[in-house]
Amino acid sequence: MSTPQIRSLDSIKQGDGEAATLVATVLRRSPTLAAGLNHLADECLVSEWTVYRWLRGKHEPRTRQLARLRWMVENPEHDE
């Protein structure tokens, strides 16, 4: 399966939920969007498409994944 092709965060309609905000926060800190998607997917043990769906507000992460997203935002020193 290919990875989502995002040119910029401004080019997509972001969801309104907490998960979308957390994902966008981590992606903004990443050197590239592709690297950020990959990092989030690896950390949450999901596909890059799943992270993209969280960002768009199409799906919500499970409790454990949401906790991991919160931790990643609160601990930026552990980003790639």
N, C-alpha and C positions, 0 to 999 in steps of 0.2 A: 504494500500500500504506500502510495506517495505521501509526502508531508504537505500540510497546508501552505499555500503560497501567500504570504501576507507582505505587502510592500511597506506598510506602516500601520501603526495602531489607529491612526486617524482615518485610514481607508476602510475600516470595518465598523459595523454597528455593534457596539459593545453592550452586553447585557447590563441590567440594573442591579443584580444581586451582589452579595458580598464576595462570592467566588470570582465573579468577573472583575471586580475591583482589585482583588488580591493578585489574580493572574496578570492583570495589566501592570500592576506595581512591579512585579518581578520582571516582566518583559521589558519594561522601561529601563531597568538597571542592567540588562544583558547587553553584551557587545553587539549582537545582532538578534533579530527576531527569531531566526531559525535556531540559533544557539539557545535562546531562552526557552523556546518551545521544547526543545530536546531536553534541556535541564529539568524543566518542570515535569515533563513526562517521566523521566528517569526517577526523579525524587518521589513522585506520587504513584509510580508503578502502573502507569496507564499509557495509552498511545498519544502521540502528538495531536491527533484528531480529537481525542477526548478533551485535551487541554483547550483546543480551539473552540469546542462546543461550550465549555465552561465560560470562556471569554465572551462568546456571543450570547450567553444566557440560555442556550438551548437545552443544556443538561446541568444538573447540580452534582457536585462531588459528594461522595459518602463522608460520613462524619470524620473518619480517620484521615481522609485526603484533605478535607477542609482544615483540620487541625495542622496538617503538614504545610499547607499553603500559608496559614497564619504564622507558623513558626518561621517559614522562609522570609516573610515580610519583616518580622521582628528581629531576624538575625541575618542582616545583609552581608555580614563578613563571610558567610558560607556560600555565597553565590559563586558561580564559575569565575 
